[in-house]
Amino acid sequence: MNSTKIKLSAAVVGASAVVAMGTLTFALSSEHTGSASIISGPEMTLGETSTIEKAATSPETTMAVPEVTAEPPDGFGP
């Protein structure tokens, strides 16, 4: 095959891929646009599990202390 036929074949394959991607994008995006509806009321409501609490005035702990302590092996640390 000469280079002209190879270039033409590559162009046909590339154009077919672009058309296929466009068709697939249109098919998938048009599926969800038909039944979209937004329902909202005039007032803001809280869900059943939400609670309103005051923020703490001071932190619960002043310094983090590890639960487990270990002795360093010989040759490490002071």
C-alpha positions in Angstrom: 0.0 0.0 0.0 1.2 3.5 -0.7 1.1 6.3 1.9 -1.9 8.0 0.4 -4.1 5.0 1.0 -2.8 4.6 4.5 -3.5 8.2 5.3 -7.0 8.0 3.8 -7.7 4.8 5.9 -6.4 6.5 9.1 -8.6 9.5 8.4 -11.7 7.4 7.9 -11.0 5.4 11.1 -10.5 8.7 13.0 -13.6 10.3 11.7 -15.7 7.2 12.5 -14.4 7.3 16.1 -15.3 11.0 16.5 -18.8 10.3 15.1 -19.2 7.3 17.4 -18.1 9.3 20.5 -20.5 12.1 19.6 -23.4 9.7 19.2 -22.7 8.0 22.5 -22.4 11.3 24.3 -25.7 12.5 22.9 -27.4 9.3 23.8 -26.2 9.3 27.4 -26.8 13.0 28.1 -30.3 13.1 26.6 -31.4 10.3 28.9 -31.4 12.4 32.1 -32.7 15.8 30.9 -36.3 14.8 30.4 -37.5 14.2 34.0 -35.5 16.7 36.1 -37.6 18.7 38.5 -36.7 20.7 41.6 -39.1 20.9 44.5 -38.5 23.5 47.2 -40.6 25.0 49.9 -40.5 28.6 51.1 -38.9 27.8 54.4 -35.7 26.0 55.3 -36.2 22.7 57.2 -33.8 20.5 59.2 -33.6 16.8 58.8 -34.7 14.3 61.4 -31.1 13.5 62.5 -29.8 17.0 62.7 -29.1 18.5 66.1 -28.1 22.0 67.1 -25.5 22.3 69.8 -23.4 25.1 71.2 -19.7 25.1 70.5 -17.4 24.2 73.4 -15.9 27.2 75.1 -12.6 25.5 75.8 -10.9 22.5 74.3 -11.5 19.1 75.9 -7.8 18.3 76.3 -4.9 20.7 76.7 -2.3 18.2 75.5 -2.4 14.9 73.6 -1.0 12.0 75.5 -0.3 8.6 73.9 -2.1 5.6 75.4 0.9 3.3 74.9 4.4 4.0 76.1 7.5 2.0 75.1 11.2 1.9 76.1 13.6 2.8 73.3 16.0 0.0 72.3 19.6 0.2 73.2 21.5 2.7 71.0 18.5 4.9 70.4 17.7 8.2 72.1 19.2 9.5 75.3 
